[in-house]
Every structure is written in structure tokens, then in C-alpha cells.
Amino acid sequence: MPINLYIVRHGETYFNFLHRFQGWSDAPLTSKGIQHGLDAGSRLANVHFDGAYSSDLSRAIHTARYILQNNTSDSPLNPKELPDFREQFFGSFEGLNSDTVSAKLNAYKNSSLSTYADLIKTYGMAEAMDTIRLVDPYNFAENDSQWWTRVSHGFDDIRNRHHDGDNVLIVSHGTTIRGIAEKLDRHDLAGDPVKNGALMQIELLNDSATISRFNDDTTIF
């Protein structure tokens, strides 16, 4: 039996609302973002979680708390923090308006891209992450290899903490969720922006993982 992962994107933040690159920077949840967490908690209220985790960024921690607040199935009251499930680090682009970043990416790629999402859809997650690293003048940003090294370590950590059949909640981030989808050979899913509060469900085995749901913000479990 697999470990059942319920990976939820954090609720809307002020940086999301203002269309700013967020990465390892942090902004508080908006009132809508708080509701995203509560709504996800209501949909997952009947799931007993054997473990509950979030990245160590406050938007993920708070969203996880709102999810667990609405759980009625004897799940943990608070998440444990796992830094491995942070968002991609955008380096010197952190906090910048997405239009400003897109202009720099367009100049580098010699193409017409309106958003970072367009870069992902056109070139794929790995090249998008690598491009962010190459364009960053300070070389701070994570490339695909750096990002996947820590996220895959996070999956190994979950395997070590849990047993077959366990249900595990993880609150993470949009680019990380899309990147995971691409690493699991679901390029068709990785091209779609992840909605705040939406769920990716993964069946995690010792040597493989399969996505059974993606970008789901409607199913009541």
C-alpha cells in the first residue's frame, strides 16, 4: 500500500494579489487566503491525517493550521515544518512585480512571454527554473537540480516518517507543486497554474509516485 499524500497549495497572500514573485520571501495571507485554508480544511475534514506538515514559510504554516482547524478526524492540531517543501528560490527577483521579471526573461529568451507561467508552459518546469537562475545577476536563484535535490529529500523524509497506508497532509507552494508534477512525468499538469487552496494527491511508494488528483478545489473527501 502507498503512503497517501495530500499536498495543498497555501492560500492567497498579498504578494499573490499584487502579482509579485514570492519564493522564499513571505507575505501574510489575505482574508481570501484564510478562507482558502478553511475551505480546504472543510473538504478534507473527514480524512484522518497520520502526519501534517508544511513548508517553513508562514503562508504555508498558517494555511495548514486553518486546514487542521476544520478537521474532524483526530488529526494533528498543528503542522510540523519541513523546509524541503519550500517554494523555488527566485533570488534577486524575489518581491519584484511579475511584469518586470517577465521583461528580463523575454530579453534573455528572445521571445514574447507575458508571465512566468508562460515560460513554464512554453519550455517546461526544468528550463524555467534554470532560466531564472541564469538571468539572476547575483546567481542566487535555485536552478532545477538544486530545487529537486531538496524536494526529493523531502519525499525520502516522508517515507522514513510514515508507513504504508498513512494519510499525510503537506502544505506547499505553486511552483513546487507544478515542479513535482513534471518530475512525475505529468507534463500535461505542470503547465497549469495551481489554484490557492487546491490539492494534489499522490500515492507514494518506496521507488515511485503516482498523481491521482491535481489542482482539485472541489472534491469533498
N, C-alpha and C positions, 0 to 999 in steps of 0.2 A: 504493500500500500504506500502511496506517496504522502509526503507532508503537503498539506493544503495551504497555500499562501494566498492571502487576500491583501493585495498591495493597492493602497488608496493614495491618490494624489491629494496633497494638502488643499485646504480651502483658499479662496481668493484672498490675496494680500493687496496692500496699497500699491506695491510695485507692479503686480499683475494689472491692477486697474489703470495705472499710469503708463503701461506698456514699457516698463523698464527691465533691463536684464538683471536677474536676481542672483542666480548661482549660490555662492556661499554668503553673499550679503543677505540681510534679513529685514523684513518689514512685517509689521503686525497684520493679523487677519482683519479684513473689513467685516462689517456686520453681515454682509452676504457670505463671506468666507466662514464665519462662525456657523451660519446656517448650513453651509455645505458639510461641515463636520457633523452637525446634529442630524442632518438628513441621512448621511452615510451610516451613522450610528443606528438610526431607525430601521434602515434596510437590513443591517447586519445584527439587529437586536437578538435574534433567535440563534445566532451562532455562538457556541462556546469556544472561546479562544484559549488555547493552552499556552500561548505566549503572545504578548503585544509589544510592538517595537515601533520606533520612529527614528528618522534621522535625528541628528543632534541640533538641527536648526529649529528655532522657536515656532515657525509656522507649521512644521510637521508635528512637533511635540504637542502644541495646543490643539491641532486638528485631531490627533489621536485621543487626547483627553475628552474632547467632545464626542467622538465616536464611542468611547468606552462608557461615557456618562449615560448613554441611551441603551447600553447593552443589558439584557435581562437574563443572561445565561451563565452567570457565575464566572465571568471573565476577569482578568486583572483590572484593577481600578486605574492604574497609571502605566504608561508605556516605559519600557527600557530604551535608552538611547543607543543607537548603532550608527556611528559616523560613516560607516561604509556605504550607507544608503543615502548619503547627501546628493544634492544636485551636482551636475557638472560645474567645475570652477571656471568662470569666464574671464578670470584675470583682470586686465585693465579695462575690460568692457563692463565690469560689474557696476550696476546702478545707472548705466547710460540708457538714454532713450533708444528704443529698438530701431527707429529710423536712422539714427546716427550710426549705429553698428552696421545696419544693412548697407549704408552708403560705402563704408570701408570694405565690406565683404564684396560688394559689386565691383569695386575698383580692383580688388585682388583677383577675382574670378573672371573679370571682363564679361559680366553677364548682368541681367536685369532681375534682381531679386528684391521683392518688397519686404520680406521678413526673414528671420532666421528659420522659421517653419518652411519657407520656400527653399532655402538652402538644403534643408533635410530632405524635403520631397524630391528635389532635383538630383542630389548627389548621394543621399543616404546618410545615416547617422554617423558612421565612422569618419567619412570625409568631412562632414560638417564639423565634428569635434576637432579634427586635425587642422581644418582651415582656421577655426577660432584661435588655435594655438599659434599657427604660422603668422596670422595677421596681428596678434597681440604684440605690440612693440617691446614689451618687457618680458615676453616669454613666460608669463605667469600662468596662463590658462592651461587647463588639462587637455591633453590630446586623448584620442580613443584608447590607446594602450594604457595610459595612466588611470583613466576613469574605469576601465573594465577590470584592471588588476584589483582595485579596491572593492568594486561591486561584486566580483566573483568571490573575493574573500568573504564578503558579507553572506553570500549564499552558503559557503562552506561553514561559516559560523552558525547559521541557522540549522544546517544538517547536524552539527555537533551538539546543538542545544536541544534538538527535538527528535521525536520518534515517528515511525510510520503511523499515519492516520491523524496526527496532530493538526489542529487548525491554528494558523499563525497570522496575526494582523501585522502589517508593516505599512506605515505612512511615509511616503517618499515624495518624489518630485517629477514634474512632467517630462523633462528631457531624459532623466534617468529611467523612467518607465518606458519611454519610447526606445531608448538605447537597449534596454533589456529585451524588448520585443524583437529588435533587429538581431541581437546576438542569438536569439532562439529561432532564427530563420523565418520570422514573421515580418518580412519587409513590407508587406501589404498593410500591416497595422502601424508600423513605425512612422509611416508618412502622415498619420493623423494626429493633430494636437490633442493632448489629453485634457479632458474637462476637469475643473476643480471638483474634488469630491468623488470622482469616478474611480471605478475598480478594475484592476487587472487580476484575474485569478489564475494561479499557476499550480500545477501538480509537480512537485519537486521530488525527484528520485536521487539515488546516490550518484548516478552518472548522466542524468538527463533531466530535462524540464519541459513541460508542455503547457502552453497557454490555452485555457478553456473559455475565458471571457476577457474582453478588453474594452476599456472606455465605457463601462457599464454604470450608469447612474439611475437606473430604473428598477432593476430586479430586487425583489424583497425575498430574502433568504429564510 
